[in-house]
Amino acid sequence: MKTKCVLCDRTFTPAPLQEKKLRKHPHRMFLCPECHQRISQQTLDRKSEMDRRKTSCQSSSGPQSG
């Protein structure tokens, strides 16, 4: 079964589990492995950056004795 990626419009053959899900729910959209990897890496980078910001804000905004 060939599937078209919604982001890059490339055709690809999905993994067997994705293929089964696609047959049961044809309205679902899937990403090709390259786009999926790129998006997941960007999401992990964004989450780690937010964690670093949160940590730095908490340490600098503590109660000042003085």
Secondary structure, 3 states (H helix, E strand, C coil): CCEECCCCCCEECCCHHHHHHHHHCCCCCCCCHHHHHHHHHHHHHHHHHHHHHHHHHHHHCCCCCC
